[in-house]
């Protein structure tokens, strides 16, 4: 599975699973948003990173 490497393995770069703490931390920091904003965008747009980025007005 292609993704972003962290200490325990890979973070999926195409889909966001809100139960994966490291992935959530990565995207919150990368986009400069709060976890609540990320969760809201995830609920509206689905789990695809490109759709979440569009919802937040950010680049993937």
C-alpha positions as CSV (number, residue, x, y, z in Angstrom):
1,X,0.0,0.0,0.0
2,X,1.5,3.3,-1.0
3,X,1.6,5.9,1.7
4,X,3.6,8.1,4.0
5,X,6.0,6.2,6.3
6,X,5.8,6.6,10.0
7,X,7.5,4.6,12.8
8,X,4.9,1.8,12.7
9,X,4.3,1.5,9.0
10,X,2.5,3.5,6.4
11,X,-0.1,6.2,6.5
12,X,-2.4,5.9,3.5
13,X,-2.0,9.0,1.3
14,X,-5.2,8.5,-0.6
15,X,-7.8,7.8,2.2
16,X,-8.2,9.1,5.7
17,X,-9.3,6.8,8.5
18,X,-10.2,8.9,11.5
19,X,-9.3,6.1,13.9
20,X,-5.6,6.2,12.8
21,X,-4.2,8.8,15.2
22,X,-0.9,9.3,13.3
23,X,-2.7,9.9,10.0
24,X,-5.0,12.5,11.7
25,X,-2.1,14.2,13.3
26,X,-0.2,14.3,10.0
27,X,-3.1,15.9,8.0
28,X,-4.0,18.4,10.8
29,X,-0.4,19.6,10.9
30,X,0.1,19.6,7.1
31,X,-3.1,21.6,6.4
32,X,-3.0,23.8,9.6
33,X,-6.5,22.9,10.7
34,X,-8.0,21.7,13.9
35,X,-9.1,18.1,14.4
36,X,-12.7,19.2,14.5
37,X,-12.4,20.9,11.1
38,X,-10.8,17.8,9.7
39,X,-13.5,15.6,11.1
40,X,-16.3,17.9,9.8
41,X,-14.7,17.9,6.3
42,X,-14.3,14.1,6.5
43,X,-18.0,13.7,7.3
44,X,-19.1,16.0,4.4
45,X,-16.7,14.9,1.7
46,X,-16.0,11.3,2.6
47,X,-12.7,9.6,3.3
48,X,-10.7,10.4,0.1
49,X,-7.9,12.9,0.9
50,X,-8.4,14.8,-2.4
51,X,-12.1,15.4,-1.5
52,X,-11.3,16.4,2.1
53,X,-8.6,18.9,0.8
54,X,-11.1,20.4,-1.6
55,X,-13.7,20.7,1.3
56,X,-11.1,22.5,3.4
57,X,-9.9,24.7,0.5
58,X,-6.4,23.2,0.8
59,X,-4.0,21.6,-1.7
60,X,-3.5,17.9,-1.4
